[in-house]
């Protein structure tokens, strides 16, 4: 099974199962607050945005008040259906906000994503998605191709070494800083063995294998993100760390994680050069 197929299977299975979890709603709110407090940091006019995400396209909601058009792209049909259903239930027309199924990083680009409406975005966002991408440089380059010259890519993901274990009550365990995400992927030889108590309402238990298969790396370093943004051809690259940790639960694994925010801008003179890179 290819990594793209693994991601599609996992997110089709998980759907919106986490959305009713109080901790998940809080994580989304923390990221929302952090990004909205840094609109000047993104540094572009908010008029036209594209969202390519392996999550629930939370970034589309974060920047919604500041854009005129949002186009979401996700490899999972179920995630796309959920995203569009929520937009319609909120009274937002497809002309303003809509998502489609697609793989921006496939060797051959889908014809459905070749129209002018999928290019020249002011902003492209990826929320908790890059740790699912097999080649982060290629992914960033493909996203850069969708931006107008001067447009920005903004992502959020997890910081390597920024985890804290949590006790049974969910309180952070002091002195436990490290990498405690339960994800495993054979490409990296990363394995965390923990004993957990099963919670019947935790959807991760039912898709544990799919989740682990879909993840390439559980986290990134600041320098690592700067490096792949720069290698992809972005300028004005910056990576910052959210001061407030976020609490998460997966298959009985309770941890506090640190989130990084990264942005880079497509050079103003970068029009034809990208074609030779892909």
Order of alpha helices (4+ residues) and beta strands (2+ residues): alpha-alpha-alpha-beta-alpha-beta-alpha-beta-beta-alpha-beta-beta-alpha-alpha-beta-beta-beta-beta
